[in-house]
């Protein structure tokens, strides 16, 4: 698409029989256009599904968005995509992130879409859409569905993830009876919308604002807030402006804006999943984000957001305290100031006339929740390509720890053993779970927060060191080491750990090592035998064969651009179908 010429003109602005057929098909939708049409076609990507209560708000937003597009001079056309509902989609919504990104990219390629509004909410929808629009590179803007209302259980406020995990342990210890457990269930999801802590959804939609792809201040509005309707109607104006200016995602998604996003991720104490997603989105732009660069930035950025699971408040409190605009303001001395958002304006110019104050929810850098290193990358002979620990949600007494490995061969092995009161494990041991990575399941589920063995729970032990090649929910907490790379199913060192092996975690040195002689490690690795997957066909087979490791964003190897300076979207030949 070039400035002044609509991409959709290849379909509609022609005199032949195909032009007639194309214009006639829009007539059936009530859009009467001629061969001189100058109205842009605006695709509305809607992942709405009743399988996914996180994104139910879109039913009410669609008419408002269409009204705004029409008023701005565009033609709205809604289309659906696979819904990535984290609660019901198994084994993991992460398995299908890349598939949805491909689905959206191919929808853009094959249809007459001049600009696109992407509706997102549940965890993997946001990065899938950003990956797609980075590859397709047509004018694009994102808008989230908002978070759910706060529940109340036994007179206490109940956040939808962090508090739930704590009550789950109480139930396992026998401190909640069946009636109370059922009452908790009824209190947990009081409305549709995303989790209301700094989980993966809230982290990724916040980062979409910082990446310039979502209207500033909009991601943290509650799902049922009427102000969300106002933003929804303005989306038409925003996307038409981007088309007129030929402002496209890769004009916005620069290396510096990704560095800003990493800084905000650290200041939020955000989800560890965001590290994988930012790496994947940047990869589609031809930008390689190294894990060591993440760690370098993390170490210098204070934790300013006092939000669960790293703090005390929930997302609605964060929004009322000023949201992402206030956090950008409080962190302004740490940010690159040459970045623009979807308006084409620099962030500084969008914030300079607003008044912000620090508070207990969004602190300033002189009074942080934590001085630096809310998230860290670990390296060592057990994780030569890295692993991640959210220090802000871990236990201080375990940050420098040596213990014996207690090994689970996979997730099912863990489930069989974890509640065995005769389990030969103590609080100084380190739980290790294998075969939960990108290829191992496949899909790298959020299994990394291994439950505390019931034997230890009964002694009121609430945290021990846990290591896996899995992910964990952004709402989770504990001294949980994630994304161990290379993964065990790929022959990484995690695959050779045996019961009783000594492992040392040293957060001060950012090291995670198995205390074995180099020769023993080499011998064990040479005897590694790859497990045969039961997936011999279909999408899971494609995923296993082509997914990259966690440090590379878990994208497919064939989706990365050979040359980021070239157009990656090859336009279709527009003729008879």
N, C-alpha and C positions, 0 to 999 in steps of 0.2 A: 504494500500500500504506500503510495506517495502522497505528499501533502497536496490537498486539493482534489484528489481522485479517490472515490470510495472503492473499497475492495469489492463491495456488492455490485458495482456497476458491471462487472464481468457476467453477472447473472441477469440483471434487469435492464440495463441501458443498451439494448441491442434490438435490431429490427427483424431478426430471423424467427423461425418457429419456436426455438428454445426460449427466446425472450418472452414470447407470448405465453408459453406454458409456465414459465417462472412467475411472471406477473399474475397470471390467473390463479396460481396456487396461493398467493398472498391475498387475493381478492376473497377467497373462501374464509379467510381470517378477519375480513373487514378492512383490509388495507388496500385501497384503490390507488395504485401507482401507475405511472406511465413510463415510457422508455427514456424520459429525461429526468427521472427521479433523482433528487439530490438529498433525500432524507436518509440518514445512516440507519442501517439495521443494527439494533442493539440486542445481543443475546443476553438472556438472563439465565444463568446457570443455577438451577435449583435442586439441591440434593434431598429435598423433603421426602420423608418416608415415615410411616407409622411404626416401623421398626426402630426408629431413632427419635426419642422424645427430646433430645438435645436440639433438634432442628425443626420442631413443630411450629415455631413462631413464623416461619416463612409463609404459611398459608395466609396470614393476615397482612404480611408485608408486600406480597406480590402486586395486588391492585394499586397500592400506593406507589410502588416503584414504576409500574407501567404508566400511571398518571403523570409522574414526573418526567419520564422519557418523552412521552407525547407532547407535554407542555414545552419541553426544551427543543423539540423539532426532530425527534427520532421516531423510529418504528420499533416497538418492543416485541420480542419473540422469546418466549420462555421455553427452556428445554430441561430435561431431567438428567441426572447422573446417578450412578450407584451411591447409595447412602452408606457412609462409614460410621455406623453406630457402635461406639466402643463398648457399650454394655452388653449387647447381644450378638455382635458379629465375631465368630470364632474361626480359628484359634486366636486371631488378633486382627484388628482393623489395620495394623501396620502392613500386613500381608498384601492388602489391596490398595495402599496409598499410590504405588506406582501405576497400578492398573487404572485408577481413576484419573491420574494425571495424563495418561495416554488417551483415555476416553475423551477428556475435555480437549486435548490438543487436536485429536482427529475430528471432533465435532467442529472445532474452529476451522480446521483445514477444509473440510468437506462442504460446509454450509456458507451462505453469503452473510457473514458476520463482520461488521465494521468495528465494533467495540463490544466489550463484554463486561457485565456486572456479575460478580461471583459471590454467591451467598454461602457463607461458611459458618460452622460452629464446632461440631464435634471434632475431637482431637486431630485426626489425620486429614480431614477435609481441607483445612486451611493450607497446610504445606502442599497437598496434592494440587490444589488450584494454583498456588504460586509457582510450583514447578511447571505446570502446564502453560501458564501465561508467560513465563520466562522463555519457554521454548517457542511458543507460537508468536510472541512478541507483537501482538496487536494491542491497541489501547484497552486497558483493563483496570478495574477497580474492584476491591473486595468490601464486603459488609457482613458483619457477624450477627447472629441471632440473639446474643445476650445470655446472661446466666440466670439460673433458677432462683426462686424465692428461698429464704432461709427457713429451715424446719426448726421445731422445738421438741425436745424429748425430755420428759421428767423435769420440766421447768428450765432446762438449759438449752441455749442456742445450739443447733445441730448443723454443722457444715456437711456438705454432701459427700465428701471423700475422707478428709483427714480425720474428722471425728468418728466417722463410721469405722475406720480401721482400728481405732482405739476401742470402740465398743465391741468389735469382733473379738478382740483379745479378752475383754471382760466376759463375754459369752462363753468363750472356750475355757476360761477359768472357773465357770460356774457361778459368776457373780450376777448374771442376768438369767432369769427364767424364760420359758418359752413364751409366756404371755408378754413379757417385757420385750423380748426379741421381735415379736410380731408388731408390737406398738412402735418399735424403732423403724421397722420396715415401712409402716404407714406414715412416719414422720420424715422420711428421708428425701423423697421427691415430691415436694409440695406444689410444684408447677413444672411446666416444660422449661427447657433451657439447659445451659451448660453447668458444670460443677462450679460452685461459688467460692472456691479458693484459687490460689495461684497454681492450678493444675496445668495440664498441657494445653487445653483449650484456651484458658485465659492468657497463658504465656504466649501462645502462637498468634492469637488475635491482637494482643498488645504489640507483639513484634511486627505484625503486618502494618500497624500504624507507624512504627519506627522505620520500617522499610519503605514507607511512603505510599503504600498500596491500599490503605484504608483511611477514611476520614478521621482526622485527629479528634480524640476524645470520645469516639463512638464505641470502641470495643468493650468498654466496661459498663455501658448502660444495661440495666436489667432487662430481661426478655420482655417483661410486661410494662415497660416504661413508655409513656406516650411520646417522649422526646425521640425515641427510636424511629417513629413514623416521620418526623420532620427530616431526619437524616436520610431516611429511605427515599423520600420525595426528591431530595436534592441530588441523589445519585445520577439522575438523568442529566442535570446541568453539568455535573462533574465529568461524566463520560463524553458528552458532546464537546465539551471544552478540550478534552484530551484528543479527540478525533480532529478537531479543527487545528490544533497545534501539532498534530502528528506526534504526540508525546506517548512513548511506548515503554513497556516495563524495563527493558534493558537500558533506557535512558535514565531511569530512576535507580535501578538495582546495581549500583557501583560497588567497588571493593570497600570504599570508605563507609557506605551506608550499612554494609554487612558488619563492619567493625563497630559501628554505632549500635547495631542490634545486639551484638555480643555484649557490649557494655551495659545496655539496658537489661539484658538477660541476667547479668550478674547483680545489678542493682535491685532487680525484682526478686532474686532468689528463685528464679523460675524453674520450670520443668527441665530435667536432664534430657528429655526427648528433643528439646529445641536444638540441642547441639547437632543431632543427626539431621534434623529437618533443615536447619540453616545451611549445613554443609551440602545437602542435596539441592536446595534452591540455588545456592551460589554456583554449584557445579553446572546447572543448566545454563547459567550465564557465562560459563567458561572461567569461573573464578574458583580457585582451589583454596579452601580454608583448612589449614593444618590444625590438628588437635593442640599442638604446642602453642599456636597463636591464640587459640581460645584460652589456654591456661595463662599465658602471658597477660592477656587482658583481664581475666578473672582476678588475678592476684592484685591488680592495681585499682579495682573498682569496689567501693564500699556497698554493703547491702543497705538500701534505704527504704525498701518497702516492707513494712511490718505486717505482713500478710501470711496466713497459714499456707503451707505447713512450716514455713521458716519464722513466722511471727504470730500475732494475736488476732488479726482482723480478717474480714472476708472481702470479696471483690466489691460489693456495694459500698463498703466503707472506703475502699481505695478510690472508687469513682467519686464519691462525695468529697474526698480530700483533694481532688484535682486530677486524678487519673494520670494517664500517660503524659499529657501536656505538663503537669506539675513535675513529674519525675524527670522529664527532659530538661525542665528549667533548673531543678536542683542539681542535675548532673552536667549542666552546660559547659563547665570548664574542662570536662573530660571528653567532650564530643567533637567530632569533625564538623565544622560549620558550613561546608560547601555542598551539603546534600539537599536535594529537593524532594517534594512529595508529588502526589498526583495533580496538584494545582499548578505545578511548574515553579512554585516559589520555594525559597530556602526555608527550612524549619525556623530559623531565627526570626525571619520576618513575620512568620505566622504567630509567633509567641510574644514578640517584643512589646505589644500593647496590652497584654493581659497581666493581671496581678496574681501572683502565686505566693503562698506562704508555706513554710514547712510546718509539720504537725506530727502527732504521734504515729500516724498511719504512713505518711510519706516524709521521712526524715531528711535533713540536709547533711552534707558531707562532714560537717563538724560534729554531728550527733547521730552517727549511723547505728543501725541495728547490729551490724558487724563491720569491722574496719575493712576487710578485704577477703577474697577467697571464699565466697559463699559456695562456689562450685570449683572443683579442681580436677585436673587430669593427672592420673597416676601412670607411671611407667615402671618397668623392671622386667626381670626374666620371666615373670608369670604373665605379664601383659606387654609384650615388646612394642605393640602398636597402640597401646594406651587403654585406659579404663577411666570411668567417671565416678566421682563421689560428691554428693551434695553435703558439704560440711555443715551448712547452716541448719540442716535437719538431722544431723548425726549427733552421737554422744561424745562429749569431749574426752571422757576417760578411755575411749576406744580408738582415738585418732593415732596413737602410737602403740601398737599392740602386736604381740607375737603369740601364736597359738597353734594347736594341732588341727589339721584339716579333718572335718567330718564330711564325707563326700556323698552326694546324691547323683546318680548317673543321669537322671533326667527329672522332669517335673513329676511324672507319675510315680517314680521311685520316692520322691520327696513326700508326696501326698500319702503314700502307704505307710511311711515311717514317722511322720512329724508328730503325731499324737500318741505314739507309743511311749508309755511312761517308763519303760525299761530301756529306752534308747541310751546308748553309751556315749553321752555328750554332756559337757559342762559349760559354764558361762565363759570360760577362757578359750574354748574351741572356736574355730572359724568354719562356718558352714559354706560348702562349695557345691554349686549345682551346675551340671554340665548340660550341653546339648539343647540350649534354649535360645540360640542366636538366630541370625537371619536365615541360614540354611538349615539349622538343626531341627526346626519344628515343622515347617518353615514359618517365618514371619516375625520372629523376635518378640514374643508376647511380653506383657508387663508382669512377669513372674518373678522379677528380681527381689522384691520384698518378701523373701522367704519367711513364713511364719516362725515365730519363736517356738521352739519345741515345747510341747505341753509340760513336759517334765520340768523345764526351767520357768515357764509361766507360773506354775503352781508355787514356785519359790519367789515370785514377784520379780523375776529377771525380765526386764522389758526391752533389752537391746543386746545383741551380740553382732560381731562382724559377719557379714554375709557377702559372698562373691559369686557372680554368675556372668554369663554372656547375654543375659536377658536385659530388658528395659524394666522400668517401674513407672507406675502412675505418678504424674506430677503432684498429686495430692498426698503421696506417701512420704514416709519418714523413716529414719533409722540409719545405722552405720552400714549402708548397703552399697557395695561396689558393683557397678554396672558396665555393660558394653565391653566386657573383656575381649580384647582383639589381639590376634586373630581368634575367632570363636573356636570352641572345642570340636565342632563337627567339621571344621576346616583344617583340623590338625594343629590348632594352637596349643600352647603349653597347658592351658586349663584342662585339656583332655588327658594329661598324664598324671594329674594329682591323685594321690592315694590316701586312704584313711591313715592318719597319724603323721603325715608329712608336716613339717614345720613351715608356717607361712608368716611373714613379717610385713605389717602395714606401718609405714612411717610417713604420715601426712606432712610433717615438717620438711622432709626431703622429697616428697611426692613420689614415693617408691612403694611398689608392691612386689615382693619377691618370695619365691619358694626356696627354702634354705636347703638346697641339694647341691652336690658337686656338679660342675658343668658337664662332666663326663656322664653322670647318671641321667641328667636331663637329656643329653644327646642320645643316649641309648634308648630311653623310654620313647622319645619322639620318633626314633627310627623304627620302632615296633608299632607305631600308631596304625590302626586299621579303620578305614572309613566305614561307617554304618551305611547299609543300603537303604535308601529312602523307599517308603511304600508308595510315594507319588511317582508314577511312571508315565503319566500323561497329563495334558491339560495345563491350566495356568500355574498350579503349584510346581509342576516340573519346570516350566519356563522360569519361574521365580528362582528356584534352587540353582538352575544352570547359569543365571545371569546377574543375580543380586551381588552388589558390592558389599564389603564389610562396613561395620559401624563407623569407622574412622573416615570412610569415604561417602557416608550419607545413606547407605543402603539403597541407592538408586540402581537401575539396571545399567550395565556397562554400555549397552547400545543406545542409550538415551542421551548420553553426554555429547556435546558438540565437538566436532573435530577442530573447527575454527570458529571461535565466538564472534569474530568480526564478519562472518558470513551469515546470511539469512538462513535460519534452520528450518523454516516452514516452506516446504516446496508446494507452490500453489497447484491445485488440481486443474486438469484440462476441463473446461466447462463446455460440455456438449450433451448429447443424449446419455442418459444413465445406463 
